[in-house]
Amino acid sequence: MSRVLVVHASRTGHTEKIAELIGEGLRMEGVDVTLEPAAKITKEEDLQGYDGYVFGSATYHGDMMQPMKTMLFLADKAGLAGKVGGSFGAFGWSGEAHERIFNTMLHVLNMNMVSDSLRLKSSALEGGRQMAQEYGRQVARKLKG
């Protein structure tokens, strides 16, 4: 069974809820999922042992939250090149974080990314739940090849 780590940095709970829904989508496809707040990833070893990774952060003042930035620096040292990846983010009035995370995973970490990142204002909005679950399923399908 494939294992995926979903890491989130959430300020108001919206990004965490999206992470949970992505996890549901992964589980629907038979993937073992671990959900963690970015602040709990404190060493490179915390990122080891997974087949895929999905990282997400709320956009706060036009950027990803600091715990996600810190975690991405650890990820750069963790040898994730070639691993399947995806990114997501919630936002209020702007939404740059998900794309910055995606580009870091693709161009710095050299990961095997799904086609695009997931950008949701909130999972509570119409279609948000299904979009987040489908994103998880998309990551699972990429893992299966």
Residue pairs with C-beta under 8 A, 6 or more apart in sequence:
1 30
1 31
1 32
2 30
2 31
2 32
2 51
2 52
2 140
2 143
2 144
3 31
3 32
3 33
3 34
3 49
3 50
3 51
3 52
4 26
4 31
4 32
4 33
4 34
4 50
4 51
4 52
4 53
4 54
4 84
4 139
4 140
4 143
5 34
5 36
5 47
5 50
5 52
5 53
5 54
6 19
6 22
6 23
6 26
6 33
6 34
6 35
6 36
6 53
6 54
6 55
6 56
7 19
7 36
7 37
7 38
7 41
7 53
7 54
7 55
7 56
7 68
7 71
8 15
8 16
8 18
8 19
8 35
8 36
8 37
8 38
8 55
8 56
8 57
9 15
9 37
9 38
9 39
9 56
9 57
9 58
9 64
9 65
9 66
9 67
9 68
9 71
10 16
10 19
10 37
10 57
10 58
10 65
10 90
11 58
11 60
11 65
12 58
12 90
14 58
14 90
14 120
14 121
14 122
14 123
14 124
15 56
15 57
15 58
15 88
15 89
15 90
16 37
17 122
17 123
17 124
18 56
18 88
18 89
18 90
18 118
18 120
18 123
18 128
18 132
19 35
19 54
19 56
19 88
20 35
21 123
21 128
21 129
21 132
21 133
21 136
22 54
22 56
22 86
22 88
22 118
22 132
22 133
22 135
22 136
22 139
23 33
23 35
23 136
24 132
24 133
24 136
25 132
25 133
25 134
25 135
25 136
25 137
25 138
25 139
25 140
26 33
26 54
26 136
26 137
26 139
26 140
27 33
27 136
28 133
28 136
28 137
28 140
29 136
29 137
29 140
29 141
29 144
30 140
31 52
31 136
31 139
31 140
31 143
34 50
36 46
37 67
38 55
38 57
38 65
38 67
38 68
38 70
38 71
39 67
40 46
41 47
41 71
41 74
42 74
43 74
44 74
44 77
44 78
46 74
47 53
47 74
47 75
47 78
47 80
48 78
50 83
51 83
51 84
51 143
52 83
52 84
52 85
52 86
52 139
52 142
52 143
53 75
53 80
53 83
53 84
53 85
53 86
53 105
53 111
54 85
54 86
54 87
54 88
54 135
54 136
54 139
55 68
55 71
55 72
55 75
55 85
55 86
55 87
55 88
55 101
55 105
56 68
56 87
56 88
56 89
56 90
56 97
56 98
56 101
56 118
57 64
57 65
57 67
57 68
57 89
57 97
57 98
57 101
58 64
58 65
58 89
58 90
58 91
58 97
59 89
59 90
59 91
59 92
59 94
59 95
59 96
59 97
59 98
60 97
62 94
62 96
63 69
63 96
63 97
63 100
64 89
64 96
64 97
64 100
64 101
65 97
68 97
68 101
72 101
72 104
72 108
72 109
75 105
75 109
76 108
76 109
80 105
80 109
80 110
80 111
81 109
81 110
81 111
82 110
82 111
82 112
83 111
83 112
84 111
84 112
84 113
84 114
84 139
84 142
84 143
85 105
85 106
85 109
85 111
85 112
85 113
85 114
85 139
86 102
86 113
86 114
86 117
86 118
86 135
86 138
86 139
87 98
87 99
87 101
87 102
87 105
87 113
87 117
87 118
88 98
88 117
88 118
88 119
88 120
88 132
88 135
89 95
89 97
89 98
89 101
89 117
89 118
89 119
89 120
90 120
90 121
90 122
90 123
91 97
91 98
91 119
91 121
92 121
95 119
95 121
98 117
98 118
98 119
99 117
99 119
101 117
102 113
102 116
102 117
105 111
105 113
106 113
112 142
114 135
114 138
114 139
114 142
115 138
118 131
118 132
118 135
120 128
120 131
120 132
121 128
122 128
123 129
123 132
